[in-house]
Structure formats: structure tokens, C-alpha cells
Amino acid sequence: MKLLRYGPQGQEKPGILDEDGKIRDLSAHAQDINPKFLASGGIKSLEKIDVSSLPLIEGTPRIGPCIGNIGKFLCIGLNYSDHAAETGSKIPEHPILFQKATSAVVGPYDTVEIPRGSKTTDWEVELGVIIGKKAKYVSQSDAFDHVAGYCVVNDVSERTYQKSLSGQWTKGKSCDTFGPTGPWLVTRDEVADPQSLDLYCNVNGDRRQTGNTSKMIFNVAQIIEHLSSLMSLLPGDIIATGTPPGVGLGMKPEPVFLKPGDTMELGVEGLGVQKQSLIQG
């Protein structure tokens, strides 16, 4: 299933894509696609529904983040061997963890704001993992039992804030609109192997990032095992699993960063495509 949320910001309704890629209304079966829905077995409850019988949504409504009321937005840094190489960083011994403020989350086609004074705002396409069941001290062999599904994440980053404002990476990752998420929550059963997915990101129509999740240093199961040994992972938490090479910071001979008027297009195989325009905040 491909679940989504559509409508004005803060008023999103639950939806599902039918076989023709059209949006069907799920309001009769769910109040929202959110932590409560996941924790109560909402995905399983939809399995017997005849999607074609649901009300068809006409037109092109705004698509919101694929999950509402996100609990924790956890991110793994330097998790692709080829991305670590382009930044001149050592391969980490353990997953590098930082958090993105949930106030940064926006829909996959919403406008992204460049913060005032920013000169080094950057792009990062990532595979997002959405937790569906509480995970604590989970082994790799059981990790996927706790996954609801997957989505596309753009981990927009302000490099000066990240590296030069002291403290943690979170400062450069949490600006408003820095977390486009979706368009869909693709349920686990539709992704045969999360470690064999192609990713890409185009900026102004030019290919910047090309990668595959097989290049992850720590795979999805290892990440869940590690994080769940440190904290409980709860339904509705998102884990952004790192980005492949091709970010603006790593471009040669000089880094290239985003400016007002630029556009980003990014996607993960089977999980949909995002598109954003940049404006000055």
C-alpha cells in the first residue's frame, strides 16, 4: 500500500493510492496516518479494503508529509561509504546520530526556505524508515517486524550552522522546511529489500546525487538494533538513513549551494518523487 496525507497544511486527510495512481479518501477508515494509527494496527486493518470502492479525490490537492505528528526524527550521518569519501571523513565505527526538529517537516512538494543569511544550504536525498511498533533492545533478525514502511526524505542542511555554530549537527538540520517527507508511506510488504534501492537528486535539472542503498555502511536492520539499544523507538518515529555522494558541500573544484529560485527533484526507487522550489526565508 501507498498511504498519504492530502489537503491544506495542518488539515491533512488520510488517503491511499489506487492501482491507477489516483488518490482515494481513507477518512471512513482512519482519522489520520499518524502514530496512533500505526500503533493500533491501522495498516493491517486496511488490507481487506476494496480500494477502488473508496471515494476518488478529484483534482491535484496538496500532498502533506506522509505521516502526521511525528514523534522523533532521527538521522544517521555519513552512512554511505562513497559519501564519507567525498567529504574526506573517516568511516564511523558506530552510526552517527543527530536529530532533526519535527517543526522542520513539510510536504514533498512544499516550498523550502533558505534561512536568513544562509550561504551554504545543501540537499540530501535519503531513505526514510517509519517505525510501526515499539522497538526496544531489538535484534537485527527482528528489526523489520517493527517497521511500518518507507518514504523519501530530503535532509536539507545548512552547512555553516552544522559545522561552525558549535554544538551538534542538529543546528544545521532543523531550520523550518528542512524536512520534506513523503509523498507516500510505502508499506513494508512492497519493499522487498531496502538495501537495493536506487536514489537520486537533481538540482535545476542537473543530476547531483546518484546512489544505491547497498552502499550504506550500517544497513537498516543494524541501525534499528543500535538505536533501540539506546532508546525506545515508537510508532511514528522516522529514521533518515543517510545520503549518497553528490551533495553541494562535496562538489569540486568548489562547493555549490542552493539559492532562491533553485529547484530540487529527488526520489527513491519505488517510494515516489519529491519536488521543491527554494525561496528566501
C-alpha positions in Angstrom: 0.0 0.0 0.0 1.0 3.6 -0.6 -0.6 5.7 2.1 -0.5 9.5 2.0 -2.0 12.7 3.6 -3.6 15.4 1.4 -5.0 18.8 2.0 -4.0 22.2 3.4 -1.2 22.3 5.9 -2.5 21.3 9.3 -5.7 20.0 7.9 -4.5 16.9 6.0 -6.8 13.9 5.5 -5.7 10.3 5.1 -5.5 8.8 1.6 -4.3 5.8 -0.3 -3.2 5.4 -3.9 -5.2 3.1 -6.1 -3.9 0.9 -8.9 -4.1 3.8 -11.3 -2.1 6.1 -9.1 -5.2 8.1 -8.1 -5.9 9.3 -4.6 -8.7 7.6 -2.7 -10.1 9.0 0.6 -9.5 6.9 3.7 -11.4 9.1 6.1 -14.0 6.4 6.7 -11.3 4.0 8.0 -8.7 6.3 9.6 -8.7 9.7 11.2 -5.1 10.3 10.1 -1.9 8.5 9.1 -0.2 9.1 12.5 1.4 7.3 15.4 -1.9 6.3 16.9 -3.0 4.7 13.5 0.2 2.7 13.3 0.2 1.6 16.9 -3.3 0.3 16.7 -2.6 -1.9 13.7 -4.1 0.5 11.2 -2.1 -0.8 8.3 -3.3 -4.4 8.8 -6.9 -3.2 9.1 -6.7 -1.7 5.6 -5.6 -5.0 3.9 -9.1 -6.2 3.2 -10.5 -2.9 1.9 -11.5 -2.7 -1.7 -9.5 0.5 -2.6 -11.5 1.0 -5.8 -14.7 1.4 -3.8 -13.3 4.4 -1.8 -14.2 8.0 -2.7 -12.0 9.3 -5.5 -10.3 12.6 -4.8 -10.5 14.9 -7.8 -8.0 17.5 -8.9 -4.5 17.9 -7.6 -4.6 18.5 -3.9 -1.5 19.5 -1.9 0.3 16.4 -0.6 1.4 16.7 3.0 4.0 14.8 5.0 3.2 11.1 4.7 2.8 10.8 8.5 1.5 13.3 10.9 2.5 14.1 14.5 6.0 12.6 14.1 7.5 11.6 17.4 11.2 11.5 16.8 13.0 12.4 13.6 16.3 10.5 13.9 19.1 10.9 11.3 22.2 8.9 10.5 25.2 10.8 9.3 28.0 9.7 7.0 26.3 6.4 6.3 27.3 5.9 2.7 30.9 4.8 2.1 31.2 6.9 -1.1 29.6 10.0 0.6 32.1 9.7 3.5 34.9 9.6 0.9 33.7 12.7 -0.9 33.7 14.7 2.4 37.1 13.3 3.4 35.7 11.7 6.6 36.7 8.5 8.2 34.3 5.6 8.2 32.5 5.7 11.5 32.7 2.8 14.0 29.1 3.3 15.1 26.2 5.0 13.4 26.5 8.8 13.8 23.2 10.1 15.2 21.6 13.5 15.2 18.1 14.7 15.3 16.0 16.9 13.1 13.3 19.1 14.8 9.9 17.9 13.8 8.9 21.5 13.2 11.1 21.2 10.1 8.8 18.7 8.5 6.9 19.7 5.4 5.2 18.0 2.4 7.2 16.7 -0.5 6.2 19.5 -2.9 6.1 22.4 -0.4 8.5 25.3 -0.7 11.8 25.2 1.1 13.1 28.3 2.8 16.7 29.3 2.8 17.4 30.8 6.3 18.2 34.5 6.5 21.9 35.0 6.0 22.5 31.5 4.8 25.0 30.9 2.0 25.5 27.2 2.4 22.2 25.4 2.3 22.5 21.9 0.8 20.5 19.0 -0.5 20.5 15.3 0.7 18.2 12.6 -0.6 17.6 9.8 1.9 15.7 6.6 2.5 13.3 7.2 5.4 12.3 4.3 7.7 9.0 4.7 9.6 8.6 2.7 12.8 5.3 0.9 13.2 5.7 -0.9 16.5 7.7 -0.1 19.7 11.3 -1.3 19.4 13.5 -1.7 22.5 16.6 -3.9 22.5 15.6 -5.3 19.1 18.0 -7.7 17.3 18.8 -7.3 13.6 16.8 -10.5 12.9 13.7 -9.0 14.4 14.2 -5.4 13.2 11.8 -5.4 10.3 8.9 -6.6 12.5 9.0 -3.0 13.9 9.0 -1.2 10.5 5.7 0.1 9.2 7.1 1.3 5.9 9.5 3.6 4.0 9.4 7.0 2.4 11.6 9.6 0.7 13.3 12.3 2.9 15.2 15.4 1.8 17.5 16.1 4.7 18.1 19.7 3.8 21.1 21.0 5.6 22.8 24.4 6.3 26.5 23.5 6.4 27.7 26.6 8.3 25.1 26.1 11.0 26.0 22.4 11.1 29.8 22.8 11.3 30.6 26.3 12.7 27.9 27.3 15.2 29.3 24.9 17.9 27.4 22.0 19.4 25.7 19.3 17.4 24.7 18.9 13.7 21.1 19.4 14.7 21.5 23.2 14.4 22.1 22.9 10.7 19.4 20.3 10.1 16.4 21.8 11.9 15.6 25.1 10.1 11.9 25.5 9.1 11.0 23.5 6.0 14.3 21.4 6.2 12.4 18.1 6.3 10.3 17.4 3.2 8.9 13.9 3.8 6.8 11.7 1.5 4.9 11.7 -0.8 3.9 8.2 0.4 4.3 5.8 3.3 5.0 2.7 1.3 4.2 -0.3 3.5 7.0 -2.8 4.3 5.5 -5.6 2.2 6.0 -3.5 -1.0 9.8 -3.1 -0.5 11.4 -6.5 -1.0 14.9 -5.3 0.0 15.6 -1.8 1.4 19.3 -2.4 0.8 18.9 -2.4 -3.0 17.1 0.8 -3.8 18.4 3.5 -6.2 18.3 7.1 -5.0 18.8 10.4 -7.0 18.7 14.1 -6.6 18.6 16.7 -9.4 19.2 20.4 -8.8 17.9 22.8 -11.5 17.5 19.7 -13.8 21.1 18.6 -13.3 21.9 15.3 -11.7 23.8 15.8 -8.5 23.3 12.6 -6.5 23.1 9.1 -7.8 23.3 6.2 -5.3 22.1 2.9 -4.1 21.2 1.8 -0.5 23.6 -1.1 -0.9 26.4 1.4 -0.2 25.1 2.0 3.4 27.8 1.4 6.0 25.2 0.5 8.5 22.1 -1.2 7.0 18.5 -0.6 8.1 18.5 -3.6 10.5 21.8 -2.6 12.1 20.5 0.9 12.6 17.3 -0.3 14.3 19.3 -2.7 16.5 21.7 0.1 17.5 19.2 2.8 18.1 16.8 0.6 20.0 19.6 -0.3 22.4 19.9 3.4 23.3 16.2 4.5 23.3 12.8 3.1 22.6 11.7 3.6 19.0 8.0 4.3 18.9 5.3 4.2 16.2 5.5 7.2 14.0 9.2 7.8 14.6 11.2 8.4 11.4 14.8 7.4 10.8 16.6 9.1 7.9 19.3 6.6 7.0 22.0 8.8 5.3 22.7 10.2 1.9 24.8 9.1 -1.1 27.5 11.2 -2.7 26.9 14.3 -4.7 25.9 16.9 -2.1 26.8 20.5 -2.7 29.5 20.5 0.0 31.4 17.8 -1.8 31.4 19.3 -5.3 34.8 20.0 -7.0 36.6 22.3 -7.5 34.3 24.4 -5.3 31.2 23.6 -3.2 27.9 24.6 -4.7 24.9 25.5 -2.6 21.3 26.4 -3.0 19.9 29.8 -3.8 16.5 31.4 -4.1 14.8 30.2 -7.3 16.6 26.9 -7.5 14.6 23.7 -7.7 15.2 20.2 -6.3 13.8 16.9 -7.6 14.7 13.7 -5.7 13.4 10.2 -5.4 14.0 6.7 -4.1 13.1 3.7 -6.2 9.5 2.6 -5.6 8.9 5.3 -3.0 8.0 8.3 -5.2 9.4 11.6 -6.1 9.7 15.0 -4.4 10.0 18.4 -6.0 10.7 21.7 -4.2 11.4 25.3 -5.1 13.7 27.4 -2.9 12.7 30.8 -1.6 14.5 33.3 0.8 13.2 32.9 4.3 
